[in-house]
Amino acid sequence: MLRLPWTQPEDVMAYALLAAEEDGKDVSAVRSRWVDAGGSTEAPVDGATLVAPPQELRDLARVLLDEIDEIGLPVSLRRSEPDDLDAALELAPDAPALRAPRNPANDHTLSDRMRGAWLGRAAGCLLGKPVEKLPRDAIRAIAKSTSNWPIAGYFTNVGLAPDVAAAYPWNRRSKPTSLAENIDGMPEDDDMNFPLIALGLLEESGRGFDIDDVAKSWLSNLPGGRVFTAERIVYRNLLDGYEPVEAASVRNPFSDWIGAQIRTDVYGWANPGDPRGAAKLAWVDGWLTHRRSGLYGAMFAAAACSAALVTDSVETVLAAGLSVVPADSRYSAAIRFGAELGRGDLDDEAALDALAAEYGHLHWVHALNNSALLAFALTRSGGDFTRAISLAVTGGWDTDSVGATAGSICGALAGASALPAAWIEPLHGRLASSIPGFDGVLFDELAERTIALL
């Protein structure tokens, strides 16, 4: 029997209960009914073989998921974390002073930075790809066993001790394309597919695209099997007839996760020096799948990428990202927490321990833990490319996503011409993708097409 993760009602229930409780909803009665009926409150183990439940349990899960959706959020949360764009921006701090390029088509510095952003995103993603979802101790053990600690290059299987390989199963799917000894161009990854979709959307629909355009683009270009968590839930809801504007609000406990944040760099690159303009496009895209922290992550990433093309300062990048996020939100607090650790006196491992103590209870794909790690990696690195992507991956959780965003920002800060050859040369300047029209596309072409949007 085919058992797709992230969509089966009985599997989603555990996530729904956790998400509701994180938001302060009272779901005690729902939890009791679910447990009394034999339902599990433990989230399925990633990669585990799922067994079909009795039909009555699945039917009950659908009913209870709808009941959780109907329970209102606490008033205090609605006030501090509004989903409305204007309300969210009203609660955000002022943006730093930035200067947009005056003649982008002939700006060689901007061209170099745009290439750096695309290449940096790819390199950071590729570094994290083989160790995605592994805990920190596993990443450290693998890196040490292969003489790559502190992490200074792509992961390898060469020299890996058999006992380490047995203790930490890793890299099954990515081995043929993502290890140092096998890399031949940037392999396909959802963290790279989504920027391609955003680029195509801007080219086809312009800056006035709406949420229906985003949904149509997904259904036309994105294989359903290549989306996960909130994206898979929404894909299903769209096919089930829900309108795009409401698809994220139906049986979707993943709306505070990181999925929208990995999609929005291009909106920043298309608005250099205009973080709020970038965030507004990211909000439209993110609304299809996410709310609150998940939505703010999309806006933060777009605004930060906007600033990274026109400043030399990580601190300015972070300030630009925070300028589109409500100041009293949990997302803003996570960014500030990570940044303060990055500026602090704790060594790297102690600081990562502090991150884990604060956010380790969250799923490895959640927006808050990963964004706190991103802010730490950016601040502690001071924008140094190798240091940033290595710290982003060393911290664990969603390693390819955080590595990609850190690489995108620091690649833009540095420019392609200043990026270390060891990270860039194995990419061979090209990207594999299942998105129609993009397989084998050159990074130089992607940068040129992005600049043409300005």
HELIX and SHEET records of a PDB file:
HELIX    1   1 PRO A    9  GLU A   22  1                                  14    
HELIX    2   2 SER A   28  ASP A   36  1                                   9    
HELIX    3   3 GLN A   55  GLU A   70  1                                  16    
HELIX    4   4 VAL A   75  SER A   80  1                                   6    
HELIX    5   5 LEU A   85  GLU A   90  1                                   6    
HELIX    6   6 PRO A  104  ASN A  106  5                                   3    
HELIX    7   7 HIS A  108  GLY A  128  1                                  21    
HELIX    8   8 LYS A  129  VAL A  131  5                                   3    
HELIX    9   9 ARG A  136  SER A  145  1                                  10    
HELIX   10  10 PRO A  162  ALA A  167  1                                   6    
HELIX   11  11 LYS A  175  SER A  178  1                                   4    
HELIX   12  12 ASP A  190  SER A  205  1                                  16    
HELIX   13  13 ILE A  211  ASN A  221  1                                  11    
HELIX   14  14 GLY A  224  ARG A  226  5                                   3    
HELIX   15  15 THR A  229  LEU A  239  1                                  11    
HELIX   16  16 ALA A  247  SER A  249  5                                   3    
HELIX   17  17 GLN A  261  ARG A  263  5                                   3    
HELIX   18  18 ASP A  265  TRP A  269  1                                   5    
HELIX   19  19 PRO A  275  TRP A  287  1                                  13    
HELIX   20  20 ARG A  292  ALA A  308  1                                  17    
HELIX   21  21 VAL A  314  LEU A  322  1                                   9    
HELIX   22  22 ARG A  330  ARG A  343  1                                  14    
HELIX   23  23 ASP A  348  TYR A  359  1                                  12    
HELIX   24  24 ALA A  367  SER A  381  1                                  15    
HELIX   25  25 PHE A  385  THR A  394  1                                  10    
HELIX   26  26 THR A  399  ALA A  414  1                                  16    
HELIX   27  27 ALA A  416  ALA A  418  5                                   3    
HELIX   28  28 ALA A  421  ILE A  424  1                                   4    
HELIX   29  29 GLU A  425  LEU A  427  5                                   3    
HELIX   30  30 PHE A  443  ILE A  451  1                                   9    
SHEET    1   A 2 ARG A 430  LEU A 431  0                                        
SHEET    2   A 2 VAL A 441  LEU A 442 -1                                        
END                                                                             
